[in-house]
Amino acid sequence: MSRSAGVTASAVIAILGSLALGAMGVLLLFSALTVNSRGIPTTPPMPVPATLILGIEAFMFVGFAIFGIVSAIGLLRLKKWARVCFIVFAAILAFFAFSSLFGGIIVMAVPHMFPLDPNLPQGFMTGIALMMVAFALTIGALSVWWLIYFNRRKVKAEFMGEVAAALPRRGPLSITVIGWLLVIGAFATLIASLTRNPAIFLGMVIEGWGSAAIYLAFAATSLAAGIGLLKWRRWALPVAMGFYAFGFLNTALSFMTGAFARMNELIQQRMSPVPYPALPSSPVLMLSLIFTVVYSLVIFWILISRRRAFIAASA
């Protein structure tokens, strides 16, 4: 079957975006090498070398760029796995677009919470926020289009054939997306453990090696649940539900006990000598709580509502 124009356009967009992402990764790698060669100090000293952090970020950017280019080439060749990659990537892209939109709204709502150089023009932060919102809406629209387009029966037939396209999926697509979110979240949590930032555990702020152990435990649980969901293992569903339920409880307790404010103060003391207002009632913390709670509840509801379909698929 011939390739449709939408498939070709999607592959071209993915290649261009991946090249831009790869270029950002190369710039980060160059920055890491510059910091390492010149021995630029940080004030106050960071618990983890800036070179290591920049190197990890550069590796992630280049890795995602390679993944995007390979998936786009597979899409042009009408490979079945490439269509699945685009669906999963679209769901992840939608999550990051929503997060960027959330961040832009915070900056516009409380620009005074982000102190800047007084020499910058007035309204600078508002302009940055508008750019964030515009970028998030553009990426969000693209991700929604991919989610709808690559699940159409006509498009599926280009990759699978008419007969296979008419057959139902083994399990819900939403479960597959959640599985990938858990896997990616596990690696993000693993990177957080390397920075030795404080961790919040049931209303307590843990520092040092204790925080690293908590981050590692979260990462291991998230990775196990994500892989289990992707492989349709029955035990993975209660593990994932428990993971998100604990995340909701941990967030609620941390906000009510003021642990969020204490953690923000500790991070600010490490990163900048400039005092930063971090009160439990601040708009930033309130919006962060709302975002985390809504995200956890939506994922938890999807897991519950798709429970029977998941059990059938795992049989």
C-alpha positions as CSV (number, residue, x, y, z in Angstrom):
1,M,0.0,0.0,0.0
2,S,1.3,3.5,-0.8
3,R,2.3,5.9,1.9
4,S,-0.2,8.7,2.7
5,A,0.8,12.4,2.8
6,G,0.1,12.5,6.6
7,V,2.6,9.7,7.3
8,T,5.3,11.5,5.2
9,A,4.6,14.8,6.9
10,S,4.8,13.3,10.3
11,A,8.1,11.7,9.5
12,V,9.6,14.9,8.2
13,I,8.4,16.8,11.3
14,A,9.9,14.2,13.5
15,I,13.3,14.3,11.7
16,L,13.5,18.1,11.9
17,G,12.5,18.1,15.5
18,S,15.0,15.4,16.3
19,L,17.8,17.2,14.5
20,A,17.0,20.3,16.6
21,L,17.0,18.2,19.8
22,G,20.3,16.6,18.8
23,A,21.8,20.0,18.2
24,M,20.8,21.1,21.7
25,G,22.4,17.9,23.1
26,V,25.7,18.7,21.3
27,L,25.6,22.3,22.7
28,L,25.1,20.9,26.2
29,L,27.9,18.5,25.7
30,F,30.2,21.3,24.5
31,S,29.1,23.4,27.6
32,A,30.0,20.4,29.8
33,L,33.5,20.1,28.2
34,T,34.0,23.9,28.6
35,V,33.1,23.8,32.3
36,N,35.4,20.8,32.8
37,S,38.4,22.3,30.9
38,R,38.2,25.7,32.5
39,G,37.3,24.6,36.0
40,I,34.5,27.1,36.4
41,P,33.5,27.2,40.0
42,T,29.9,27.3,41.2
43,T,28.6,29.4,44.1
44,P,27.5,27.8,46.3
45,P,29.4,24.6,45.5
46,M,27.0,22.0,43.9
47,P,26.8,18.5,45.5
48,V,27.2,17.0,42.0
49,P,29.7,18.4,39.4
50,A,28.0,20.6,36.8
51,T,29.9,18.6,34.1
52,L,28.1,15.4,35.1
53,I,24.6,17.0,35.1
54,L,25.2,18.6,31.7
55,G,26.7,15.4,30.3
56,I,23.6,13.4,31.4
57,E,21.3,15.9,29.9
58,A,23.3,15.9,26.6
59,F,23.2,12.1,26.5
60,M,19.4,12.2,27.0
61,F,18.9,14.8,24.3
62,V,21.0,13.0,21.8
63,G,19.4,9.6,22.6
64,F,15.9,11.0,22.1
65,A,17.1,12.6,18.8
66,I,18.5,9.2,17.5
67,F,15.3,7.5,18.6
68,G,13.2,10.1,16.7
69,I,15.2,9.8,13.5
70,V,15.2,6.0,13.6
71,S,11.4,6.0,14.2
72,A,10.8,8.5,11.4
73,I,12.8,6.4,8.9
74,G,10.8,3.3,10.0
75,L,7.6,5.4,9.5
76,L,8.7,6.2,5.9
77,R,9.2,2.5,5.3
78,L,5.8,1.7,6.8
79,K,7.2,-0.4,9.7
80,K,4.6,-1.5,12.2
81,W,6.8,-0.8,15.2
82,A,7.4,2.8,14.0
83,R,3.6,3.6,14.1
84,V,3.6,2.3,17.7
85,C,6.6,4.5,18.6
86,F,4.9,7.5,17.2
87,I,1.8,6.9,19.3
88,V,3.8,6.4,22.5
89,F,5.9,9.5,21.7
90,A,2.8,11.5,21.0
91,A,1.4,10.7,24.4
92,I,4.7,11.6,26.1
93,L,4.8,14.8,24.1
94,A,1.3,15.7,25.2
95,F,2.4,15.3,28.8
96,F,5.4,17.6,28.4
97,A,3.2,20.1,26.5
98,F,0.8,20.1,29.4
99,S,3.7,20.6,31.8
100,S,5.1,23.5,29.8
101,L,1.6,25.1,29.6
102,F,1.3,24.7,33.4
103,G,4.8,26.4,33.8
104,G,3.9,29.3,31.5
105,I,0.7,29.9,33.5
106,I,2.6,30.0,36.7
107,V,5.1,32.5,35.4
108,M,2.3,34.8,34.1
109,A,0.3,34.4,37.3
110,V,3.1,35.2,39.7
111,P,6.1,36.8,37.8
112,H,7.3,38.4,41.1
113,M,8.2,34.9,42.4
114,F,11.1,34.7,39.8
115,P,13.7,37.4,40.6
116,L,15.7,38.6,37.6
117,D,18.4,41.1,36.8
118,P,16.9,44.6,37.3
119,N,18.5,45.7,34.0
120,L,16.1,43.5,32.1
121,P,13.1,45.3,30.5
122,Q,9.7,45.3,32.3
123,G,7.5,42.5,31.2
124,F,10.4,40.2,30.3
125,M,9.0,37.3,32.3
126,T,5.5,37.8,30.8
127,G,7.0,37.5,27.3
128,I,8.9,34.3,28.2
129,A,5.7,32.9,29.6
130,L,3.7,33.7,26.4
131,M,6.4,32.0,24.4
132,M,6.1,28.9,26.7
133,V,2.4,28.8,26.3
134,A,2.5,29.2,22.5
135,F,5.1,26.4,22.3
136,A,3.1,24.2,24.6
137,L,-0.1,24.7,22.6
138,T,1.7,23.9,19.3
139,I,3.3,20.8,20.6
140,G,0.1,19.7,22.3
141,A,-1.9,20.1,19.0
142,L,0.8,18.1,17.2
143,S,0.6,15.3,19.8
144,V,-3.2,15.1,19.7
145,W,-3.1,15.0,15.9
146,W,-0.6,12.1,16.0
147,L,-2.7,10.2,18.6
148,I,-5.8,10.5,16.5
149,Y,-4.2,10.1,13.1
150,F,-2.1,6.9,13.8
151,N,-5.1,5.2,15.4
152,R,-7.3,5.6,12.4
153,R,-8.2,2.3,10.7
154,K,-7.1,3.6,7.3
155,V,-3.7,4.6,8.5
156,K,-3.2,1.4,10.5
157,A,-3.9,-0.6,7.3
158,E,-0.9,1.1,5.6
159,F,1.3,-0.5,8.2
160,M,-0.5,-3.7,9.1
161,G,-2.8,-4.5,6.1
162,E,-6.6,-4.4,6.0
163,V,-7.1,-7.7,7.8
164,A,-4.8,-7.0,10.7
165,A,-6.0,-3.4,11.0
166,A,-9.6,-4.7,11.5
167,L,-8.5,-6.8,14.5
168,P,-8.7,-5.3,18.0
169,R,-5.7,-4.5,20.0
170,R,-4.4,-6.9,22.6
171,G,-5.1,-4.4,25.4
172,P,-5.9,-0.7,25.9
173,L,-3.6,1.8,24.3
174,S,-3.9,4.0,27.4
175,I,-2.2,1.2,29.5
176,T,0.7,1.1,27.0
177,V,1.1,4.9,27.3
178,I,1.1,4.7,31.1
179,G,3.7,2.0,30.9
180,W,6.0,4.1,28.9
181,L,5.4,7.1,31.2
182,L,6.5,5.0,34.1
183,V,9.6,3.8,32.4
184,I,10.7,7.3,31.4
185,G,9.8,8.6,34.8
186,A,12.0,5.9,36.4
187,F,15.0,7.2,34.5
188,A,14.2,10.8,35.4
189,T,13.9,9.8,39.0
190,L,17.3,8.0,38.8
191,I,18.9,11.2,37.5
192,A,17.3,13.1,40.4
193,S,19.0,10.7,42.8
194,L,22.4,11.7,41.4
195,T,21.8,15.4,42.2
196,R,21.4,14.5,45.9
197,N,18.5,17.0,46.2
198,P,16.2,16.5,49.3
199,A,13.4,14.0,49.0
200,I,9.9,14.2,50.5
201,F,8.6,11.1,52.2
202,L,5.2,11.2,53.9
203,G,5.6,14.8,55.1
204,M,9.3,14.5,56.0
205,V,12.2,16.1,54.2
206,I,15.1,13.6,53.8
207,E,18.6,14.7,52.9
208,G,21.9,13.0,52.0
209,W,22.1,9.3,51.3
210,G,18.6,8.8,52.6
211,S,17.1,10.9,49.8
212,A,19.2,9.0,47.2
213,A,17.8,5.7,48.6
214,I,14.2,7.1,48.4
215,Y,14.7,8.2,44.8
216,L,16.2,4.8,43.9
217,A,13.2,3.0,45.5
218,F,10.8,5.2,43.5
219,A,12.8,4.6,40.3
220,A,12.9,0.8,40.8
221,T,9.1,0.6,41.5
222,S,8.3,2.8,38.5
223,L,10.5,0.8,36.2
224,A,9.1,-2.5,37.3
225,A,5.5,-1.3,37.0
226,G,6.1,0.2,33.6
227,I,7.8,-2.9,32.1
228,G,5.1,-5.1,33.7
229,L,2.4,-3.0,32.0
230,L,4.1,-3.1,28.7
231,K,4.4,-6.9,28.9
232,W,0.8,-7.3,30.1
233,R,1.8,-8.9,33.4
234,R,-1.2,-9.1,35.8
235,W,0.9,-8.2,38.9
236,A,1.9,-4.9,37.3
237,L,-1.5,-3.3,37.5
238,P,-1.8,-3.3,41.3
239,V,1.8,-2.2,41.6
240,A,1.2,0.8,39.3
241,M,-2.1,1.6,41.1
242,G,-0.2,1.5,44.4
243,F,2.6,3.7,43.0
244,Y,0.2,6.4,41.9
245,A,-1.9,6.2,45.1
246,F,1.2,6.6,47.2
247,G,2.3,9.5,45.1
248,F,-1.0,11.2,45.7
249,L,-0.8,10.5,49.5
250,N,2.8,11.7,49.6
251,T,2.0,14.9,47.8
252,A,-1.0,15.7,50.0
253,L,0.8,15.0,53.3
254,S,3.9,17.0,52.1
255,F,1.8,20.0,51.3
256,M,-0.3,19.9,54.6
257,T,2.9,19.6,56.7
258,G,4.8,22.3,54.9
259,A,7.4,19.8,53.6
260,F,7.3,21.4,50.1
261,A,8.2,24.8,51.5
262,R,11.1,23.3,53.5
263,M,12.5,21.4,50.5
264,N,12.3,24.5,48.3
265,E,14.2,26.5,50.8
266,L,16.9,23.8,51.0
267,I,17.3,23.6,47.2
268,Q,17.3,27.4,46.9
269,Q,20.1,27.7,49.5
270,R,22.2,25.3,47.4
271,M,21.5,26.9,44.1
272,S,21.5,30.6,44.8
273,P,22.4,32.9,47.7
274,V,19.4,35.1,46.8
275,P,16.5,34.5,49.2
276,Y,13.5,32.9,47.6
277,P,10.0,33.0,49.1
278,A,8.8,29.5,49.5
279,L,5.7,29.5,51.7
280,P,3.2,26.7,52.0
281,S,0.5,29.1,50.8
282,S,2.4,30.4,47.8
283,P,0.6,30.2,44.4
284,V,3.5,28.2,42.9
285,L,3.2,25.5,45.5
286,M,-0.6,25.5,45.3
287,L,-0.5,25.1,41.5
288,S,2.1,22.4,41.8
289,L,-0.1,20.5,44.2
290,I,-3.1,20.8,41.9
291,F,-1.0,19.6,38.9
292,T,0.3,16.6,40.7
293,V,-3.0,15.7,42.2
294,V,-4.9,15.9,38.9
295,Y,-2.2,14.0,37.1
296,S,-2.2,11.2,39.7
297,L,-6.0,11.0,39.8
298,V,-6.3,10.8,36.0
299,I,-3.8,8.0,35.7
300,F,-5.3,6.2,38.7
301,W,-8.8,6.4,37.1
302,I,-7.5,5.1,33.8
303,L,-5.9,2.1,35.5
304,I,-9.2,1.3,37.4
305,S,-11.5,1.8,34.4
306,R,-9.2,-0.3,32.1
307,R,-8.7,-3.0,34.7
308,R,-10.9,-5.7,33.1
309,A,-9.5,-5.1,29.7
310,F,-6.0,-5.4,31.1
311,I,-6.7,-8.6,32.9
312,A,-8.2,-10.0,29.7
313,A,-5.1,-9.0,27.7
314,S,-2.8,-10.5,30.3
315,A,-4.5,-13.9,30.2
